[in-house]
């Protein structure tokens, strides 16, 4: 429900209120998952993550054998910024109203100064 509301192309005050409520519910569900559910299921690196870590530490002397345990990480920018969706939609509009493509048209010499 949250994703469907967040991706609407035209919002009303009532749809933004619903999105705000859905964001609150999603936050509670994610915190519940992180504290109770994910701790009951031991997980570890995927084989691809393990191989990447082995390649990265090939020159290092301290390599940890085996795949490392991995847990659910609540401290990501993706989850941290969920609460800002409603206020950003009110301030800037929906995401189809603007594009980052115009930045790629700026000459590299100008971008290099920044």
Helices and strands as residue ranges (DSSP letters): H 2-6, H 13-32, I 33-37, G 38-40, E 43-44, H 47-56, E 69-70, H 77-80, G 81-84, H 85-92, G 95-97, G 101-105, H 108-112
